[in-house]
Amino acid sequence: MVIPNVKPSFMLLFDFMEKEKTMTPEEKFMFDLQGYILIKNVLSQEEVDELNTISNEKLVDQEEVNGLKIPRKVSLWGKPFQQLFDHPNITPYLNELLGPQFRADHDYGIFMRRGGSKGGLHGGDHRAGDHWYKYRDGVMRNGLTVVVYFLAPVPEGAGGFCCVPGSHKSNFPLNVPKEVRSFERVPHYLANPSAETGDALIFTEATMHGTLPWTAENDRRTLLYKFSPGHSSWSLKYYNHDDYDDLTEQQKRVLAPPSMRRPDTVELA
Ligand SMILES: O=C(O)CCC(=O)C(=O)O
């Protein structure tokens, strides 16, 4: 009997070396199903090394609380960070999930040591506001949506990002018990995706998510770039072009304030 080499269903992995840079039908299926998707090899080793070297310098002065550092606006840490606003391996996903006028909303880093903790489950589509997911006629759309760039590995069961797959479409989101929201009980329906350095994970804030205590030997190193549809903003403040050096025209469009009347962010060939 031949046993097929089946990858875990929730974590079918895609390698940019092997596929075109568009969201494939199967990736759309997975995002619609789960409310998140893990994308392999988004950043090269060279890009990761550059980002880590700068992070090491910047983190020295960053306050640590509970084994956790959360530097705000990491995009201001130089060009390699600026480029994460419109990384070519990510923009096809933003186009597909937020629409062609997607914009950057805010960004920060989450750096954790072993034993570090942050907070419980939150998000979900049940609160009025910006956390929403819709599908119609072959088109997916989301409110605030997050790209998590991994600058260090997330071994199996290490903690860090976790979510309730499918909860972006749940009809009973408020039924998740308090002890689950606070991680006193971790049920089987909570996923804690593992990842390798250079991978990225995209999730809609309509999916219930949170941060499990970090248990791995290596530190957690993640950068979170959050995006909104072109017409909306989660953040009270908008990006200021003048804070950045040499923005490309495309990056200027990514960083523009919300408006219905804006050009497409990425000019498609
Ligand atoms: O990556 C994580 O630890 C979760 C981040 C989070 O809670 C959020 O983006 O609201």
The ligand as an SDF file (V2000), in Angstrom:
LIG
                    3D

 10  9  0  0  0  0  0  0  0  0999 V2000
    1.4250   37.7500   17.2400 O   0  0  0  0  0  0  0  0  0  0  0  0
    0.9130   37.8350   18.3440 C   0  0  0  0  0  0  0  0  0  0  0  0
    1.4840   37.5020   19.3810 O   0  0  0  0  0  0  0  0  0  0  0  0
   -0.5140   38.3510   18.4520 C   0  0  0  0  0  0  0  0  0  0  0  0
   -0.6270   39.7490   18.0030 C   0  0  0  0  0  0  0  0  0  0  0  0
   -1.9060   40.3900   18.3950 C   0  0  0  0  0  0  0  0  0  0  0  0
   -2.4540   40.0890   19.4040 O   0  0  0  0  0  0  0  0  0  0  0  0
   -2.5370   41.3580   17.5250 C   0  0  0  0  0  0  0  0  0  0  0  0
   -2.0520   41.5700   16.4300 O   0  0  0  0  0  0  0  0  0  0  0  0
   -3.5560   41.9410   17.9070 O   0  0  0  0  0  0  0  0  0  0  0  0
  1  2  2  0
  2  3  1  0
  2  4  1  0
  4  5  1  0
  5  6  1  0
  6  7  2  0
  6  8  1  0
  8  9  2  0
  8 10  1  0
M  END
$$$$
